[in-house]
Each structure stands twice: as structure tokens, then as C-alpha cells.
Amino acid sequence: MLQEDGSYPLIEPFDDFHDCADRLAAAGADEFAFFPFIDSDAVERAALGRFMPMGLSVELEGRRRDLLLPKLHLERCLLDPCDTRVTRTARRESRRYSLSVNRAFGAVLSSCVATHGADWLVGDLERTFLELHEQRFQRRVAFVSVELWVGSGPDLVAGEIGYVVGGAYASLTGYTARSGAGTVQLMALGGLLAKLGLRVWDLGMAMDYKLALGGRALPRESFMRELDRAYRDDDAPGNAAIRAVSGLVPARAFLDASASLPEGFLADSTNVPDTGDHHE
């Protein structure tokens, strides 16, 4: 790893991302580093190193080029999904919706880019996320989607892209197309993660709505230790389950902490609503 005063560190192709993260934390470095290209292996290695994978498009020698911009937050918001706080409004509104996983990864990712722009979700990163999703059964880091539908579909109104490593799930980016739907999706996801047995939910940068959800803002050294422990739990019961294509289940079923995982949720149904997403 190359470090020069006044610039982000450069992680080189032969470097170990986990070791680089430890070195950056020990040095009190800023949140970002550069990596010279974006591909599936690099993004997976960055995630395993406890970075969140982001991208940056730059102009070099007269042409645009996408670089990997791994982010090691100074402070990260983590939550035990069992501690997810559900509001009465979300509980009431949840009756309108159904939740699923991995039924429309491409559609959710496209909607995230359309909503937030390509400032960090650059073209090479978007394509790599699609590749990693397709390869999720062969990878330690599984990129997945969570979808919220009106009724039983086919109207998709909220969703997010994230990844699971060991016993941890990380929310990477999301969108909503209807007022209140994003809150229902987020709180129902917390219930799903709890029912699957995943015990660390990495929410990324601390924000008010994440803290209201029950998240804890942890300094770099603390969240890195927690992620290390969770990532080693490759036998976590929810790790394999969240990689599957699920059925559509009323979102309300995930907001009752005492209820078990709804029957049929993990059935790999072929009756997938037509959203124009054909990556499965």
C-alpha cells in the first residue's frame, strides 16, 4: 500500500485488504483509499477487509476510468437485528406490502442508480455488483437484494442492495418510490435478519434514521472488531438462506418479533413478478 502526504492511500493489486484496513486504522487515516480497477475479486476482497465498496470515475490520459474507492468509515452504525425498533406507523402501513429477497436485483440496482446518481455507483461497479449477485452461491461475500411490493406484486416500490458475510449483513444502497415504503422495507428487513439468525446489521454511515432504528454509532476500532467476529461465522444459519430467491410474504409478518419465519418465504418460487429484471 502506497501512502503519500495529502492524497488517499493506494491499495495495490497484491495487497491484503484486511491488513490495509488494520494499517489505516492504526494510522488514524481518512475514510477512503484508492484501488486501481474494479472487478468481482477486488470488490469481494474489499468487503472482506471491512471496507464498504464504492467507486469513483476519473479522467486519465484523456479517457474516463472507474476506480474502486474502498471506504473504511471513521464511525460505522451497527445493529443487532433483534433490537430493530418498529414504529406503529410502519406496522400499520406494512399491511399494504409484501417483502422478498433476490427476485429483482437488477431492477432494484437500476432504481438505486436512478435515485442517487452515479457519483459512487459508477458503471464498472454497477456491472460488478450484478456479477457478484449472479455468483453469490460461489462467493464468501453474497450480494443480494431486498424488495418491497404493493400487495403481492408486480409494483415494486422500495428496495435495497446489500451483502452478507458470515453472520453479518451490510446495507449498501436503497431507494423508495412511495412515501413511507422505505421505512417499512427497512424495518421488515430487520425482522427478516433476526428471524434468519444474523446478528450484525452493518448500516454504514451513522444517520439519524439509522440511530432511531436502534443502531449504535461505533468508532472504527470497535466496529472492525465486531465485523471480524461476525465474518468468521460462515456457518451462520441465515447466511445460506438469504442467498436464495424467496417467495413474497406480507411485510407485516416480519414486524412481529415473536413470530417465526413465515412459511414459504424461502421457497424458490418460479412465479416471479415481471419487473424487466432478467438477471436471475
C-alpha angles and dihedrals in degrees: 000000000000120000126185127176113264097017138081116267115262115228108206125217094255094048124109108239093208092054090046090053091052091049093048091049092049090050093048089237126175121270102264138065132177128239116187099235144009123241137137096267094049093049092048092048091050092051092048088051088059094252119128108234115239133158140225129200114214137171113243124174092347099311137086118255131181118225129189111248106194112199122211103183121221084221127019129192113230129179136185100230089222087066095055109137114225119200123218089240092055091046091053095044093046090076088076096058147061127211129216141162130226097358096114110015094149094048093049093047092049090050091050091053091046091050101043103024128229099286090121102356090075123177098262091048093049090051091046092052088054091050093048091049091053089048095045095118091056098044133078086220109057118196110210141170131226117205135194118202133189105250108322095334166229094153109085109200106166140009148146143216119228143146137234125218119177107311095344133089122197125203107218108173138340145175141201130207098188131050111261095007093102091056092051091048092050096047093043089051089055089054091048093050090049093050091048091054098245109146106189122059111187108206097177120218114027112251132167096256091050092051089048088053088060102267124148121222105226129187118244098264092050099047091044090056092048092049091048091056094045095046091057091060097088090156093060105139095231096051095081095035097057091055092065129090105254136207122249112265129179107268090226089070091068096052096067105087094199096053123094125237106294114259112255096021093113095042108122094232122190092205095096118165112246107251097151090258110130102165096107 
